[in-house]
Amino acid sequence: MNTILTLPRSFRLAQRLLRGLLLAGGMAMLLSCGGGGGGGGAGSASGLGVAGVSGSGTTTETGGGGGGGDSGASGGSSGNAGSGGDGTSTAGNTNGDGSGVGSGGTGVSADAAGIGAADGLGSIILNGLRYNTDSAAFSLEDTSELQIGMSARVAGKVDADFTSGVATQVVSAAELRGAVSAINLADGSFTVMGSRVTTDTATVWGDASGPADLRDGAVIQVWGLPASPGTLRATRVHIAPASAEPLATGTVQNLDLVGRQFTLGLLTVDFGPGVDTASLAEGAIVRVRGTVAPVAGRFTATTVKGWYAIPTADGIALQLAGVATDFASLGDFRVLGNKVDARNAQITGGPAGSIGNGVKVEVDGFLSGQVLVAKKLRIRYVPGTGGPASFTVIGPVSGYQSRSDFIVRGQHVNAGDSATIFENGTPADLGNGKRVTVVGDRVVDGVLIAQRVTFAQP
C-alpha cells in the first residue's frame, strides 16, 4: 500500500508562490538580456581590437568602469576596440563589486562591442550613445586627442535597450593618409591611396570648409568607415595632417600569399616576409602602413593588421555604424562586412524601404550565430536624399571670447547664429566654467556650429 503524505495547505501555498517568483525572475533576466545568449560568465570579445598600438594586443577588463562624473546617456549604440598587436579584448561580466550588474539605465548590462564615429564628447558619444569613460583606457593614433567625427571603437558594457554605457577601452586611428586625386566637387568624392572616398552631411572637416579646399596631390588624412571594396565613407577629414606616412584601410582582394601581394581598391599592396599575415584573408578588412608613398599604384607595406573585427560569441551586444552592402533584404545585408538581420528591428530615420546598398545606417542588436540580430536600426544617410547629422559636446566652457568663439571639451564652438536656441539661460550667461551641452549639425573648419546650447541646472 502506498502512503500519501498530505502537506499542510499553508506549506503548499508557499511552495507555489516560490515557484512563481523563480519563474518570473528567470523571465525577467532573459528579457533584460535582450533574448541573447551568453548571459553569464565572461563574454569573449576576441578580435575586437585595432592593431597598431604597441604591446601584446591582449587586454582583459573586468568591471564595468566607474560611475559618477559624466555618466548618463541618450541615444543607442556602442563601439569597441582592443588596444594592440593582435587586437584581442575580453570584457568581464561584473561591475567590480561582485553584483554582476552594470551601470545601464535598466540596471542590467551586457558585454558590448561596436564601431562607429564619435558624435560627441563628454565623456564619449558614439553613434548616439553616451559612454562614461571615467575608467576607460584610451589608445589613440594619428591624433593627440579624440575629436568629433573620428572613427572609434569602444569596448565596455551597455544596457539591454542601448540607452547608456560604460567604456573600458576607447581606440581610434585614421584609416587613410596619402595624396588626394580625382576630386569631384559635384558629389564631394575623391581618391586617396587607391580608395574612393565619399562624403555626406555628417562628414566633419577638421581644418577645411569642405571638398573645395582639397588640392590635387596634397597629402590628407581621413577617418572613415569602409563600404564596398575600394570605397570609404569619410567621417572626418584633415587636409594638413601632422604626419605624411602613408596608410590605407580596405577590403582585401586578390590575395596571393605566395607572391605576397593583394589589392585594396586600386592599390596593389606588396608585403615582405617580415609582415605578419595572421589577419590576411580574402574579404577581410585590414589597415596597412608603409614609409614610402605608392609608385605607379604599388605600395610596399611595413605592417598589415586586421581592422574592424568583431567578436563571435552569442549574446554580445553589438552596435555598428556604416554603409549597407550586399543588400538582399532587411534580413540579409552587411555592415562593415558583418551580416545583419533587421527584419524585427525598430527602424527610425526613414522608411524601411529606403534601406539598400550605399545607405548609411546604425544598427544595435545582439550576436546570434555570427549574425547581428538588430533591435534598433537608424537610417543616417540615403544617397540622393540626404540624412540628419548631429554632434554634441558636454562640459565646462573654456577659452571664452564671445558667443561665437568658445571651447567645450577641446571643441571650438560658434553659437553666434541668431537661430541658435539657448535653454536654462541666455547668451549673456556664457563664460568660462559654465557647464553646457551644445548640439550642432555640422563642423566646418574645425568649428561646431551650434543649434542649441543648454545650461546645466545649478
C-alpha positions, 0 to 999 in steps of 0.5 A, spaced: 500 500 500 502 506 498 502 512 503 500 519 501 503 524 505 498 530 505 502 537 506 499 542 510 495 547 505 499 553 508 506 549 506 503 548 499 501 555 498 508 557 499 511 552 495 507 555 489 508 562 490 516 560 490 515 557 484 512 563 481 517 568 483 523 563 480 519 563 474 518 570 473 525 572 475 528 567 470 523 571 465 525 577 467 533 576 466 532 573 459 528 579 457 533 584 460 538 580 456 535 582 450 533 574 448 541 573 447 545 568 449 551 568 453 548 571 459 553 569 464 560 568 465 565 572 461 563 574 454 569 573 449 570 579 445 576 576 441 578 580 435 575 586 437 581 590 437 585 595 432 592 593 431 597 598 431 598 600 438 604 597 441 604 591 446 601 584 446 594 586 443 591 582 449 587 586 454 582 583 459 577 588 463 573 586 468 568 591 471 564 595 468 568 602 469 566 607 474 560 611 475 559 618 477 562 624 473 559 624 466 555 618 466 548 618 463 546 617 456 541 618 450 541 615 444 543 607 442 549 604 440 556 602 442 563 601 439 569 597 441 576 596 440 582 592 443 588 596 444 594 592 440 598 587 436 593 582 435 587 586 437 584 581 442 579 584 448 575 580 453 570 584 457 568 581 464 561 580 466 561 584 473 561 591 475 567 590 480 563 589 486 561 582 485 553 584 483 554 582 476 550 588 474 552 594 470 551 601 470 545 601 464 539 605 465 535 598 466 540 596 471 542 590 467 548 590 462 551 586 457 558 585 454 558 590 448 562 591 442 561 596 436 564 601 431 562 607 429 564 615 429 564 619 435 558 624 435 560 627 441 564 628 447 563 628 454 565 623 456 564 619 449 558 619 444 558 614 439 553 613 434 548 616 439 550 613 445 553 616 451 559 612 454 562 614 461 569 613 460 571 615 467 575 608 467 576 607 460 583 606 457 584 610 451 589 608 445 589 613 440 593 614 433 594 619 428 591 624 433 593 627 440 586 627 442 579 624 440 575 629 436 568 629 433 567 625 427 573 620 428 572 613 427 572 609 434 571 603 437 569 602 444 569 596 448 565 596 455 558 594 457 551 597 455 544 596 457 539 591 454 535 597 450 542 601 448 540 607 452 547 608 456 554 605 457 560 604 460 567 604 456 573 600 458 577 601 452 576 607 447 581 606 440 581 610 434 586 611 428 585 614 421 584 609 416 587 613 410 593 618 409 596 619 402 595 624 396 588 626 394 586 625 386 580 625 382 576 630 386 569 631 384 566 637 387 559 635 384 558 629 389 564 631 394 568 624 392 575 623 391 581 618 391 586 617 396 591 611 396 587 607 391 580 608 395 574 612 393 572 616 398 565 619 399 562 624 403 555 626 406 552 631 411 555 628 417 562 628 414 566 633 419 572 637 416 577 638 421 581 644 418 577 645 411 570 648 409 569 642 405 571 638 398 573 645 395 579 646 399 582 639 397 588 640 392 590 635 387 596 631 390 596 634 397 597 629 402 590 628 407 588 624 412 581 621 413 577 617 418 572 613 415 568 607 415 569 602 409 563 600 404 564 596 398 571 594 396 575 600 394 570 605 397 570 609 404 565 613 407 569 619 410 567 621 417 572 626 418 577 629 414 584 633 415 587 636 409 594 638 413 595 632 417 601 632 422 604 626 419 605 624 411 606 616 412 602 613 408 596 608 410 590 605 407 584 601 410 580 596 405 577 590 403 582 585 401 582 582 394 586 578 390 590 575 395 596 571 393 600 569 399 605 566 395 607 572 391 605 576 397 601 581 394 593 583 394 589 589 392 585 594 396 581 598 391 586 600 386 592 599 390 596 593 389 599 592 396 606 588 396 608 585 403 615 582 405 616 576 409 617 580 415 609 582 415 605 578 419 599 575 415 595 572 421 589 577 419 590 576 411 584 573 408 580 574 402 574 579 404 577 581 410 578 588 412 585 590 414 589 597 415 596 597 412 602 602 413 608 603 409 614 609 409 614 610 402 608 613 398 605 608 392 609 608 385 605 607 379 599 604 384 604 599 388 605 600 395 610 596 399 607 595 406 611 595 413 605 592 417 598 589 415 593 588 421 586 586 421 581 592 422 574 592 424 573 585 427 568 583 431 567 578 436 563 571 435 560 569 441 552 569 442 549 574 446 554 580 445 551 586 444 553 589 438 552 596 435 555 598 428 555 604 424 556 604 416 554 603 409 549 597 407 552 592 402 550 586 399 543 588 400 538 582 399 533 584 404 532 587 411 534 580 413 540 579 409 545 585 408 552 587 411 555 592 415 562 593 415 562 586 412 558 583 418 551 580 416 545 583 419 538 581 420 533 587 421 527 584 419 524 585 427 528 591 428 525 598 430 527 602 424 527 610 425 530 615 420 526 613 414 522 608 411 524 601 411 524 601 404 529 606 403 534 601 406 539 598 400 546 598 398 550 605 399 545 607 405 548 609 411 545 606 417 546 604 425 544 598 427 544 595 435 542 588 436 545 582 439 550 576 436 546 570 434 550 565 430 555 570 427 549 574 425 547 581 428 540 580 430 538 588 430 533 591 435 534 598 433 536 600 426 537 608 424 537 610 417 543 616 417 544 617 410 540 615 403 544 617 397 540 622 393 536 624 399 540 626 404 540 624 412 540 628 419 547 629 422 548 631 429 554 632 434 554 634 441 559 636 446 558 636 454 562 640 459 565 646 462 566 652 457 573 654 456 577 659 452 571 664 452 571 670 447 564 671 445 558 667 443 561 665 437 568 663 439 568 658 445 571 651 447 567 645 450 571 639 451 577 641 446 571 643 441 571 650 438 564 652 438 560 658 434 553 659 437 553 666 434 547 664 429 541 668 431 537 661 430 541 658 435 536 656 441 539 657 448 535 653 454 536 654 462 539 661 460 541 666 455 547 668 451 549 673 456 550 667 461 556 664 457 563 664 460 568 660 462 566 654 467 559 654 465 557 647 464 553 646 457 551 641 452 551 644 445 548 640 439 550 642 432 549 639 425 555 640 422 563 642 423 566 646 418 573 648 419 574 645 425 568 649 428 561 646 431 556 650 429 551 650 434 543 649 434 542 649 441 546 650 447 543 648 454 545 650 461 546 645 466 541 646 472 545 649 478 
